[in-house]
Amino acid sequence: MTRLPIEQACPIPKPREVALKTIIYLLAIAVGGLASLSAAEKKEPATPADQIRENARAFVAAFNRGDAQAVAAFWTEDGDYVDEQGRRIQGPAAIEKEYAAFFAAHPGVKLNLEIDAIRPVTESTAIEDGRSSLEPPPPKSPKDGRYTVVHVKRNGRWRMAGVRDVPHAPPANENELQDLDFLVGTWKAENHDVKVELTGRWIVEKNFIELSYTVVKEGHSIASAKQIIGWDPRTENVTSWTFSSEGGHAVGTWTPCKAGWIIEASGVTSDRTPTHAVNVLTTGSKDTLTWKSQGRSKGGLLLPDLEEVVFHRK
């Protein structure tokens, strides 16, 4: 991605009150049913996959109550666990000790699982692939991960002979967009009876950031928009695609500068009138965003700059 010299600063306008027109222009795992079933609801699993899924539910329940002994009991006597760093822990006793230390260091952490596939190999062997996530994620650890489990059936019970956590590989675009991670969350700007809320979140395996805008006046929504921000490999630039509730859309090219980002956006209104603007996004702090739109035109006619909008994190 081509970046501007660090000496190039973002033009930072002087603060002014947010204007309604300014705000309107700003359009810029789980395993199914993880809860434990009651005794009346439980049914004898009909297939190996059903039994393995029931074990997964019980495993999650034991993990989420911090019961290291119950967690370790899902392994066979000679079973092992290999974590993302490649550390191999063998046997229920060692695995229990490892989980006990984890629960002590991260009290209250919760596990979610999403099973992608269970493939029977023989009548007594099956392979499970899936995804896991922790809430809240431990410091310096990825929130999401992938895993593979080899299940074996012994004495009528399915147990885990081997568990492998797949080393975390960030999505191709996550690194390119990491500088925009601050947008994730909920932001609010307000002036008298006009309010705008901006919500940002990662989507599509953290390859894109979605921004949702809603403008409310006197308790009624008067405008909204969706903006998708991603890395465009053709232009090697951060690019945004914005769609407004009025039927217009725009494409913006994001260029980093010393205090934030410069976004040059070209689009069209619902009546096919071309538009253009240079928007400046600056971050005064981790809890403050400032937006300014300038160099604006519509149908080839120059328009005045819009007043600055200041958002505060909720």
N, C-alpha and C positions, 0 to 999 in steps of 0.2 A: 504494500500500500504506500503510495507516495504521500509523504508528510511534509508540511511546511517547516521551514527553519524555526527553531524554538523562539528566535527573536521576534517572529511575527505574532503580535498579540491580537486577541479578538477585540474588535471594537466594542467597548463597554459603555453603553449610554448611561446618562444620569437617570436615577430612579424617578419615575412618575407614576401616578395612579393608573391602575389597570383599567382599560376601556373595554366596553362591551364589544366594539368592532374588532379590537385587538384580539380579544378572546376567541371570537367566532373565527377569525382568520387563522388562529393557531390550530391548524389541522395537520399539522405536520406529522409388591407392587401391590397392585393389590391382588391377592388371591381372592376369588369370589367368596364374599361372606366371611370375613376374617373373625367376626364375633363368634364366640363359642356357642355351639348349639345346646339347647336344653335337652335333658334326658328324653323327653317326649318326642323331640324333633329328630333325634339321632336315628339313622338307619344303617344297617349293615352295608358297607360299600360293596358294590357289585363287581368292580374291576380293580386291577392293580393301580390304575391311574387314580381312581376314586380314593383308594386307601392312602396313596402318596399325597394327594391333595389334603386329605384329612390330617395326615401327619404334619403337613406344612402349616395348617391352621393351628395345630397344637404347639408347634415349634414357635410360631410367632407369639402366641399367648404366653408361653414360658419366657421367651426373650423379653417381652414387654412388661412382665412383672419382675424382671431381674433375677430369675431363678436359674443360676448357673448349673446346678445339679440336674434339673429337669432338662435343660438344653443339651447337656452332654449325654444324657441318656438316649438321645436319638441316634447316636453313633454305635456301630458295632464295637466289640471289644478290641479289634485290631484296626478300627477305622482311623482316618486321619483328616486333617483340615490344613489346607495351604492358603495363606492369606495373599493379598495383593502384592506384598513385598517378597513373596516367595518363601516365607517362613513356614516350615512344616511342623505341625503339632500332632502327635500320635497318641491315641488311646483316650478313653473317656475321662480318666483322672487328670491328664494334662490339659485336655480341652476344657474341663470344668474350671481348672485353675485360671486358664486364660480368660474365660468369660467372666469369672468372678472379679478379676482385676479390672476388666473393661467396665463392668457394671459399677464398680466402686469409683472409677475415674469419671464415669458419665452417667450419673444417676438420672433416671427418668427418661432416658433416650428410648425412642420407639422405633420398631422395625416394620416396614411394609415389604411384602413380596408380591411379585407378579410372575406367575409361571408361564413361560412361552411355549414349552413343549415337554411332554413326558413320552419317551420312546421305549417300549418294551424291547429287551434284547433277547432274554430267555424267559421261561416261566418264573424264574426267581431273580432276575436282574432287570433293572430299568435305569435309564438316564434322564435326568431332569435338567433343563436349561431355563434360566429365568433372570429376572432383574430384582434388585433390592434397593431400598433407600432407608436412610435414618433421619429421624426428626427429633431434636435438631441435629444437624451433621456435626460430628466432632471437629474441633479446630484442625486446620491443615489437612483435612480429609475430604475426599469427594462425597457429595451428598448421595449420588446414585452409583450403582455398580452392577456388574453381571456375575453370574455364578453358574457352575455345573455341579451336579450331584450324581454320584453313582449309588443307586439303591440296591440292596440285596434283601431277599426274603429268607429269614431264618426263624425256625420254630414258629412258623405261621405269622410272623410279624415283619413288616418292612422297616429296615433301618438303613442308616447312611454309612456306606463303606468308605466313601471319599467325597470331600467337598473342596472345590477349587473356586476361589474368587478370581475373576479375570482382571488383570491389571487395568486400571482406569486409563482410557485414552480420550482426551477431550475432543468433542466434535470439531470437525475441520474449521468451522467458522467461529467457534467460541473464543479462540485466541485473538482473532481479528476484531471481535466486538467487546473484548474484556474491558476496554476503556469506557464503554457505555453501560457497564453493569450498574453504575450509580442511578440509572433511570428506573431500575426495577424497584417497585414499591408504589405507594399512593401519594400523590401530590395535590395541593389545593391552592388556588388563587381566588381572592374575593374582593369585591368592591361594591359596597352598598347592597343592592338587591341582586347583583350578578355574581354568580359563582361558577368556577370551572374546576373540574376534577380530572386529573391525569393519572392513569394507572398503567404501570409498565410491568411486563413479565417476560421471562424466557419462554419460547415455544419451540416445537419441533426439535426435540433433543438438543436444545440450547444452540441451534443454528441461527435463530432469529430472535429479535426482541419485538414484542407487540406493544404498542402504545394505544390506549383508548382514551379519547377525549369526550367529555360531556359538559355542555354549557347549560346552566340553569338560571332562569330569571323569574323572580316572584314565585318560586316553587315549581316552575314548569320547565321541562327540557326544551330548549329552543335550537340546539345544534349538537351534532356529535360527529365523531370521525374515528377511523381506525388507521393506524400507521404501522407498517411492517418494516423493520430495519434489518438489513442483512449485508453480507459481504458479496459483492458482485465480482466473480473471478474474471469476467471478460475485461472490465475496466480497472480491476484491482483497486476498487474503492468501496468504502462503506456507502450503501445506497438505501434510500427509503422510498416506499410506495405508500401514498396516502389516499384514502377514499373518504369523501365527506358525505354527510347525510343529505346534502343538497344535490348529489349526483355528480359532483366534480371529482377529479383525481389529479395527482401530481407525482412526479418523480424527482427526488432530491439527491444530490451528491454531497457527502459529508467529508469535510477536510478538517483535520485537527489543528488547533492553534494553541497558543500558550495557556489561555484560561478556559478553553472549551472547544467548541466546534463551530465552523461556518458551513451552512447548508444552502447550496444554490439549487433552488427548486423551480421546475417548469411544469406547467400543467394545463388543464382545460376545464372550463366550467361545464355545467350540464347543457348550456346552449351553444357549446363549441367555441367559446371565446378563449383564446390562449392567455395564460397568466405566467408571470415570472416574479420571483422574489429572492433576495439574499437574506437568509435568517441567521441570527447569531445566538447561539446557546452558550451561556456561561454558568459556571458553578462557583458561587461565592463561598459555599461551605458544603459539607455532605448533606445538609438539610435544606439547602436553598438553590433554586434554579432561576435563571433570568433569561427571558426570551425577548428578542428584538427583531422586527421585520423591516427591512429597508430595501432600496433599489427595486421597488415594486412597479409592476405594469400590468395592464389588463387591456387586451385588444390593441396593443401597441401604444396605449396612452400611459404616461407616467402617473403614478399615484404617490401621495405623500407617505412618508414613513409612518409606521404604527407605533403607538406608545409601548413602552416596556411593560412586560408582564413578569411578575415575581411570584414564583411558586414556593410553597413551604411543604416539607415532608410531613405527612400526617402521622 
